[in-house]
Amino acid sequence: MAAVDDINSAINNLAAAIKEATVNPKPNYTVDGQSVSWSDYLQNLTTRMESLLKSRQSLGGPFQRMLRVRSR
């Protein structure tokens, strides 16, 4: 399944970015009126991770077990 492979690849990339952002945290700052918010960046990464995990789970599909009951 190509879609699952693509999602797994994206999850791995995001996990690496989250690891980097948490291992080497940077402060928020403003330069010449432009703000850089590393906490917002980390929040964005974790939100995307949650979304990808849900997508991967939904690609597995809902499974239903069919049971047949035999009467004697």
Biopython code that builds the backbone (N, CA, C, O; Angstrom):
import numpy as np
from Bio.PDB.StructureBuilder import StructureBuilder

atoms = [
    (1, "MET", "N", (0.842, -1.182, 0.000)),
    (1, "MET", "CA", (0.000, 0.000, 0.000)),
    (1, "MET", "C", (0.883, 1.239, 0.000)),
    (1, "MET", "O", (1.589, 1.509, 0.972)),
    (2, "ALA", "N", (0.840, 1.974, -1.072)),
    (2, "ALA", "CA", (1.693, 3.156, -1.213)),
    (2, "ALA", "C", (1.293, 4.268, -0.240)),
    (2, "ALA", "O", (2.155, 4.972, 0.285)),
    (3, "ALA", "N", (0.015, 4.424, -0.003)),
    (3, "ALA", "CA", (-0.447, 5.498, 0.887)),
    (3, "ALA", "C", (0.066, 5.278, 2.309)),
    (3, "ALA", "O", (0.491, 6.228, 2.967)),
    (4, "VAL", "N", (0.031, 4.055, 2.778)),
    (4, "VAL", "CA", (0.511, 3.762, 4.121)),
    (4, "VAL", "C", (2.013, 4.007, 4.201)),
    (4, "VAL", "O", (2.505, 4.534, 5.199)),
    (5, "ASP", "N", (2.742, 3.627, 3.157)),
    (5, "ASP", "CA", (4.183, 3.864, 3.131)),
    (5, "ASP", "C", (4.497, 5.353, 3.153)),
    (5, "ASP", "O", (5.425, 5.785, 3.838)),
    (6, "ASP", "N", (3.730, 6.136, 2.407)),
    (6, "ASP", "CA", (3.930, 7.592, 2.385)),
    (6, "ASP", "C", (3.646, 8.205, 3.755)),
    (6, "ASP", "O", (4.386, 9.069, 4.225)),
    (7, "ILE", "N", (2.578, 7.752, 4.379)),
    (7, "ILE", "CA", (2.232, 8.272, 5.703)),
    (7, "ILE", "C", (3.291, 7.863, 6.726)),
    (7, "ILE", "O", (3.676, 8.667, 7.575)),
    (8, "ASN", "N", (3.763, 6.617, 6.650)),
    (8, "ASN", "CA", (4.815, 6.178, 7.574)),
    (8, "ASN", "C", (6.085, 6.998, 7.389)),
    (8, "ASN", "O", (6.760, 7.330, 8.364)),
    (9, "SER", "N", (6.409, 7.321, 6.152)),
    (9, "SER", "CA", (7.581, 8.148, 5.870)),
    (9, "SER", "C", (7.406, 9.550, 6.462)),
    (9, "SER", "O", (8.332, 10.097, 7.060)),
    (10, "ALA", "N", (6.223, 10.121, 6.292)),
    (10, "ALA", "CA", (5.937, 11.452, 6.841)),
    (10, "ALA", "C", (5.991, 11.429, 8.368)),
    (10, "ALA", "O", (6.486, 12.371, 8.986)),
    (11, "ILE", "N", (5.487, 10.361, 8.973)),
    (11, "ILE", "CA", (5.519, 10.228, 10.431)),
    (11, "ILE", "C", (6.968, 10.165, 10.907)),
    (11, "ILE", "O", (7.323, 10.799, 11.901)),
    (12, "ASN", "N", (7.799, 9.410, 10.210)),
    (12, "ASN", "CA", (9.216, 9.321, 10.585)),
    (12, "ASN", "C", (9.908, 10.673, 10.464)),
    (12, "ASN", "O", (10.712, 11.035, 11.323)),
    (13, "ASN", "N", (9.604, 11.420, 9.407)),
    (13, "ASN", "CA", (10.196, 12.745, 9.222)),
    (13, "ASN", "C", (9.754, 13.712, 10.325)),
    (13, "ASN", "O", (10.560, 14.474, 10.860)),
    (14, "LEU", "N", (8.476, 13.668, 10.651)),
    (14, "LEU", "CA", (7.972, 14.537, 11.714)),
    (14, "LEU", "C", (8.565, 14.156, 13.069)),
    (14, "LEU", "O", (8.885, 15.026, 13.879)),
    (15, "ALA", "N", (8.708, 12.867, 13.307)),
    (15, "ALA", "CA", (9.295, 12.419, 14.566)),
    (15, "ALA", "C", (10.720, 12.950, 14.700)),
    (15, "ALA", "O", (11.127, 13.367, 15.784)),
    (16, "ALA", "N", (11.475, 12.936, 13.607)),
    (16, "ALA", "CA", (12.840, 13.462, 13.627)),
    (16, "ALA", "C", (12.836, 14.967, 13.899)),
    (16, "ALA", "O", (13.672, 15.460, 14.656)),
    (17, "ALA", "N", (11.904, 15.696, 13.289)),
    (17, "ALA", "CA", (11.818, 17.145, 13.502)),
    (17, "ALA", "C", (11.409, 17.461, 14.935)),
    (17, "ALA", "O", (11.931, 18.401, 15.534)),
    (18, "ILE", "N", (10.483, 16.690, 15.488)),
    (18, "ILE", "CA", (10.060, 16.897, 16.880)),
    (18, "ILE", "C", (11.219, 16.600, 17.824)),
    (18, "ILE", "O", (11.444, 17.324, 18.795)),
    (19, "LYS", "N", (11.944, 15.540, 17.534)),
    (19, "LYS", "CA", (13.103, 15.200, 18.370)),
    (19, "LYS", "C", (14.121, 16.338, 18.351)),
    (19, "LYS", "O", (14.636, 16.737, 19.396)),
    (20, "GLU", "N", (14.404, 16.852, 17.170)),
    (20, "GLU", "CA", (15.372, 17.947, 17.035)),
    (20, "GLU", "C", (14.900, 19.189, 17.791)),
    (20, "GLU", "O", (15.694, 19.855, 18.457)),
    (21, "ALA", "N", (13.622, 19.494, 17.688)),
    (21, "ALA", "CA", (13.085, 20.686, 18.353)),
    (21, "ALA", "C", (13.076, 20.554, 19.868)),
    (21, "ALA", "O", (13.162, 21.557, 20.576)),
    (22, "THR", "N", (12.973, 19.331, 20.374)),
    (22, "THR", "CA", (12.946, 19.150, 21.821)),
    (22, "THR", "C", (14.335, 18.929, 22.409)),
    (22, "THR", "O", (14.589, 19.298, 23.556)),
    (23, "VAL", "N", (15.230, 18.334, 21.637)),
    (23, "VAL", "CA", (16.598, 18.112, 22.121)),
    (23, "VAL", "C", (17.376, 19.421, 22.143)),
    (23, "VAL", "O", (18.137, 19.691, 23.072)),
    (24, "ASN", "N", (17.174, 20.229, 21.108)),
    (24, "ASN", "CA", (17.855, 21.522, 21.001)),
    (24, "ASN", "C", (16.830, 22.656, 20.957)),
    (24, "ASN", "O", (16.646, 23.281, 19.912)),
    (25, "PRO", "N", (16.162, 22.926, 22.079)),
    (25, "PRO", "CA", (15.123, 23.967, 22.063)),
    (25, "PRO", "C", (15.723, 25.352, 21.821)),
    (25, "PRO", "O", (16.836, 25.658, 22.250)),
    (26, "LYS", "N", (14.958, 26.161, 21.132)),
    (26, "LYS", "CA", (15.386, 27.529, 20.827)),
    (26, "LYS", "C", (14.354, 28.502, 21.386)),
    (26, "LYS", "O", (13.170, 28.173, 21.463)),
    (27, "PRO", "N", (14.783, 29.675, 21.769)),
    (27, "PRO", "CA", (13.831, 30.651, 22.321)),
    (27, "PRO", "C", (13.032, 31.339, 21.214)),
    (27, "PRO", "O", (13.449, 31.377, 20.056)),
    (28, "ASN", "N", (11.888, 31.875, 21.593)),
    (28, "ASN", "CA", (11.115, 32.715, 20.680)),
    (28, "ASN", "C", (11.822, 34.065, 20.585)),
    (28, "ASN", "O", (12.403, 34.531, 21.566)),
    (29, "TYR", "N", (11.776, 34.688, 19.423)),
    (29, "TYR", "CA", (12.423, 35.994, 19.287)),
    (29, "TYR", "C", (11.767, 36.805, 18.182)),
    (29, "TYR", "O", (11.014, 36.283, 17.360)),
    (30, "THR", "N", (12.075, 38.099, 18.188)),
    (30, "THR", "CA", (11.578, 39.026, 17.184)),
    (30, "THR", "C", (12.761, 39.807, 16.635)),
    (30, "THR", "O", (13.570, 40.343, 17.392)),
    (31, "VAL", "N", (12.855, 39.867, 15.301)),
    (31, "VAL", "CA", (13.916, 40.618, 14.636)),
    (31, "VAL", "C", (13.275, 41.482, 13.559)),
    (31, "VAL", "O", (12.586, 40.977, 12.673)),
    (32, "ASP", "N", (13.503, 42.771, 13.640)),
    (32, "ASP", "CA", (12.969, 43.718, 12.657)),
    (32, "ASP", "C", (11.470, 43.525, 12.406)),
    (32, "ASP", "O", (11.006, 43.582, 11.267)),
    (33, "GLY", "N", (10.738, 43.299, 13.470)),
    (33, "GLY", "CA", (9.288, 43.169, 13.353)),
    (33, "GLY", "C", (8.807, 41.782, 12.976)),
    (33, "GLY", "O", (7.600, 41.542, 12.958)),
    (34, "GLN", "N", (9.716, 40.857, 12.671)),
    (34, "GLN", "CA", (9.316, 39.487, 12.351)),
    (34, "GLN", "C", (9.519, 38.615, 13.579)),
    (34, "GLN", "O", (10.587, 38.611, 14.192)),
    (35, "SER", "N", (8.472, 37.877, 13.922)),
    (35, "SER", "CA", (8.542, 37.010, 15.096)),
    (35, "SER", "C", (8.772, 35.567, 14.680)),
    (35, "SER", "O", (8.224, 35.091, 13.686)),
    (36, "VAL", "N", (9.589, 34.889, 15.458)),
    (36, "VAL", "CA", (9.813, 33.462, 15.267)),
    (36, "VAL", "C", (9.422, 32.792, 16.575)),
    (36, "VAL", "O", (10.018, 33.048, 17.621)),
    (37, "SER", "N", (8.424, 31.940, 16.501)),
    (37, "SER", "CA", (7.923, 31.258, 17.690)),
    (37, "SER", "C", (8.210, 29.764, 17.571)),
    (37, "SER", "O", (7.510, 29.040, 16.862)),
    (38, "TRP", "N", (9.230, 29.320, 18.263)),
    (38, "TRP", "CA", (9.596, 27.903, 18.206)),
    (38, "TRP", "C", (8.576, 27.047, 18.939)),
    (38, "TRP", "O", (8.392, 25.880, 18.593)),
    (39, "SER", "N", (7.912, 27.600, 19.940)),
    (39, "SER", "CA", (6.879, 26.826, 20.633)),
    (39, "SER", "C", (5.686, 26.581, 19.710)),
    (39, "SER", "O", (5.091, 25.503, 19.739)),
    (40, "ASP", "N", (5.331, 27.579, 18.887)),
    (40, "ASP", "CA", (4.257, 27.386, 17.901)),
    (40, "ASP", "C", (4.672, 26.357, 16.851)),
    (40, "ASP", "O", (3.852, 25.559, 16.397)),
    (41, "TYR", "N", (5.937, 26.381, 16.472)),
    (41, "TYR", "CA", (6.465, 25.412, 15.505)),
    (41, "TYR", "C", (6.339, 23.991, 16.061)),
    (41, "TYR", "O", (5.890, 23.085, 15.359)),
    (42, "LEU", "N", (6.731, 23.804, 17.309)),
    (42, "LEU", "CA", (6.625, 22.486, 17.927)),
    (42, "LEU", "C", (5.169, 22.056, 18.045)),
    (42, "LEU", "O", (4.848, 20.889, 17.821)),
    (43, "GLN", "N", (4.293, 22.977, 18.392)),
    (43, "GLN", "CA", (2.863, 22.669, 18.472)),
    (43, "GLN", "C", (2.331, 22.259, 17.103)),
    (43, "GLN", "O", (1.542, 21.319, 17.003)),
    (44, "ASN", "N", (2.747, 22.943, 16.068)),
    (44, "ASN", "CA", (2.340, 22.608, 14.703)),
    (44, "ASN", "C", (2.802, 21.197, 14.335)),
    (44, "ASN", "O", (2.041, 20.424, 13.752)),
    (45, "LEU", "N", (4.041, 20.865, 14.674)),
    (45, "LEU", "CA", (4.558, 19.532, 14.372)),
    (45, "LEU", "C", (3.768, 18.444, 15.089)),
    (45, "LEU", "O", (3.442, 17.416, 14.496)),
    (46, "THR", "N", (3.459, 18.669, 16.362)),
    (46, "THR", "CA", (2.731, 17.647, 17.110)),
    (46, "THR", "C", (1.287, 17.508, 16.619)),
    (46, "THR", "O", (0.734, 16.408, 16.620)),
    (47, "THR", "N", (0.684, 18.607, 16.204)),
    (47, "THR", "CA", (-0.669, 18.541, 15.643)),
    (47, "THR", "C", (-0.673, 17.756, 14.337)),
    (47, "THR", "O", (-1.566, 16.944, 14.094)),
    (48, "ARG", "N", (0.327, 18.002, 13.503)),
    (48, "ARG", "CA", (0.433, 17.247, 12.247)),
    (48, "ARG", "C", (0.682, 15.769, 12.503)),
    (48, "ARG", "O", (0.166, 14.910, 11.788)),
    (49, "MET", "N", (1.479, 15.476, 13.531)),
    (49, "MET", "CA", (1.748, 14.082, 13.883)),
    (49, "MET", "C", (0.458, 13.375, 14.277)),
    (49, "MET", "O", (0.201, 12.257, 13.831)),
    (50, "GLU", "N", (-0.350, 14.018, 15.108)),
    (50, "GLU", "CA", (-1.630, 13.433, 15.515)),
    (50, "GLU", "C", (-2.512, 13.160, 14.306)),
    (50, "GLU", "O", (-3.154, 12.113, 14.219)),
    (51, "SER", "N", (-2.539, 14.106, 13.376)),
    (51, "SER", "CA", (-3.349, 13.953, 12.171)),
    (51, "SER", "C", (-2.864, 12.785, 11.318)),
    (51, "SER", "O", (-3.672, 12.007, 10.810)),
    (52, "LEU", "N", (-1.565, 12.664, 11.162)),
    (52, "LEU", "CA", (-1.016, 11.560, 10.371)),
    (52, "LEU", "C", (-1.262, 10.213, 11.040)),
    (52, "LEU", "O", (-1.550, 9.227, 10.362)),
    (53, "LEU", "N", (-1.153, 10.166, 12.345)),
    (53, "LEU", "CA", (-1.416, 8.911, 13.046)),
    (53, "LEU", "C", (-2.872, 8.482, 12.878)),
    (53, "LEU", "O", (-3.158, 7.298, 12.702)),
    (54, "LYS", "N", (-3.783, 9.441, 12.932)),
    (54, "LYS", "CA", (-5.199, 9.138, 12.705)),
    (54, "LYS", "C", (-5.431, 8.675, 11.274)),
    (54, "LYS", "O", (-6.212, 7.754, 11.033)),
    (55, "SER", "N", (-4.749, 9.316, 10.321)),
    (55, "SER", "CA", (-4.889, 8.921, 8.915)),
    (55, "SER", "C", (-4.380, 7.507, 8.694)),
    (55, "SER", "O", (-4.999, 6.719, 7.979)),
    (56, "ARG", "N", (-3.250, 7.193, 9.311)),
    (56, "ARG", "CA", (-2.699, 5.839, 9.154)),
    (56, "ARG", "C", (-3.649, 4.809, 9.744)),
    (56, "ARG", "O", (-3.841, 3.730, 9.183)),
    (57, "GLN", "N", (-4.241, 5.152, 10.880)),
    (57, "GLN", "CA", (-5.180, 4.229, 11.508)),
    (57, "GLN", "C", (-6.421, 4.038, 10.640)),
    (57, "GLN", "O", (-6.931, 2.924, 10.522)),
    (58, "SER", "N", (-6.906, 5.113, 10.036)),
    (58, "SER", "CA", (-8.120, 4.996, 9.214)),
    (58, "SER", "C", (-7.851, 4.245, 7.914)),
    (58, "SER", "O", (-8.765, 3.634, 7.360)),
    (59, "LEU", "N", (-6.614, 4.277, 7.416)),
    (59, "LEU", "CA", (-6.294, 3.515, 6.214)),
    (59, "LEU", "C", (-6.367, 2.017, 6.458)),
    (59, "LEU", "O", (-6.593, 1.231, 5.537)),
    (60, "GLY", "N", (-6.171, 1.637, 7.707)),
    (60, "GLY", "CA", (-6.302, 0.226, 8.051)),
    (60, "GLY", "C", (-7.749, -0.224, 7.926)),
    (60, "GLY", "O", (-8.038, -1.411, 7.776)),
    (61, "GLY", "N", (-8.634, 0.729, 7.989)),
    (61, "GLY", "CA", (-10.051, 0.451, 7.806)),
    (61, "GLY", "C", (-10.708, -0.114, 9.046)),
    (61, "GLY", "O", (-10.052, -0.714, 9.897)),
    (62, "PRO", "N", (-11.982, 0.081, 9.137)),
    (62, "PRO", "CA", (-12.717, -0.539, 10.238)),
    (62, "PRO", "C", (-12.913, -2.021, 9.922)),
    (62, "PRO", "O", (-13.326, -2.387, 8.822)),
    (63, "PHE", "N", (-12.621, -2.825, 10.866)),
    (63, "PHE", "CA", (-12.764, -4.251, 10.653)),
    (63, "PHE", "C", (-13.964, -4.751, 11.430)),
    (63, "PHE", "O", (-14.193, -4.378, 12.581)),
    (64, "GLN", "N", (-14.713, -5.599, 10.770)),
    (64, "GLN", "CA", (-15.866, -6.196, 11.423)),
    (64, "GLN", "C", (-15.711, -7.701, 11.347)),
    (64, "GLN", "O", (-15.363, -8.257, 10.305)),
    (65, "ARG", "N", (-15.968, -8.327, 12.432)),
    (65, "ARG", "CA", (-15.913, -9.784, 12.460)),
    (65, "ARG", "C", (-17.322, -10.315, 12.262)),
    (65, "ARG", "O", (-18.239, -9.989, 13.016)),
    (66, "MET", "N", (-17.471, -11.114, 11.261)),
    (66, "MET", "CA", (-18.769, -11.682, 10.947)),
    (66, "MET", "C", (-18.866, -13.063, 11.608)),
    (66, "MET", "O", (-18.000, -13.917, 11.419)),
    (67, "LEU", "N", (-19.887, -13.253, 12.350)),
    (67, "LEU", "CA", (-20.111, -14.532, 12.994)),
    (67, "LEU", "C", (-21.400, -15.140, 12.468)),
    (67, "LEU", "O", (-22.400, -14.450, 12.271)),
    (68, "ARG", "N", (-21.354, -16.411, 12.251)),
    (68, "ARG", "CA", (-22.565, -17.121, 11.852)),
    (68, "ARG", "C", (-22.925, -18.073, 12.968)),
    (68, "ARG", "O", (-22.116, -18.876, 13.433)),
    (69, "VAL", "N", (-24.133, -17.952, 13.366)),
    (69, "VAL", "CA", (-24.612, -18.834, 14.436)),
    (69, "VAL", "C", (-25.471, -19.919, 13.799)),
    (69, "VAL", "O", (-26.433, -19.649, 13.080)),
    (70, "ARG", "N", (-25.098, -21.109, 14.080)),
    (70, "ARG", "CA", (-25.870, -22.239, 13.542)),
    (70, "ARG", "C", (-26.827, -22.736, 14.612)),
    (70, "ARG", "O", (-26.440, -22.965, 15.758)),
    (71, "SER", "N", (-28.035, -22.894, 14.233)),
    (71, "SER", "CA", (-29.001, -23.436, 15.194)),
    (71, "SER", "C", (-29.163, -24.926, 14.916)),
    (71, "SER", "O", (-29.105, -25.364, 13.766)),
    (72, "ARG", "N", (-29.359, -25.668, 15.938)),
    (72, "ARG", "CA", (-29.489, -27.122, 15.783)),
    (72, "ARG", "C", (-30.908, -27.546, 15.844)),
    (72, "ARG", "O", (-31.202, -28.736, 15.731)),
]
sb = StructureBuilder()
sb.init_structure("model")
sb.init_model(0)
sb.init_chain("A")
sb.init_seg("    ")
for serial, (resi, resn, name, xyz) in enumerate(atoms, 1):
    if name == "N":
        sb.init_residue(resn, " ", resi, " ")
    sb.init_atom(name, np.array(xyz, "f"), 0.0, 1.0, " ", f" {name:<3s}", serial, name[0])
structure = sb.get_structure()
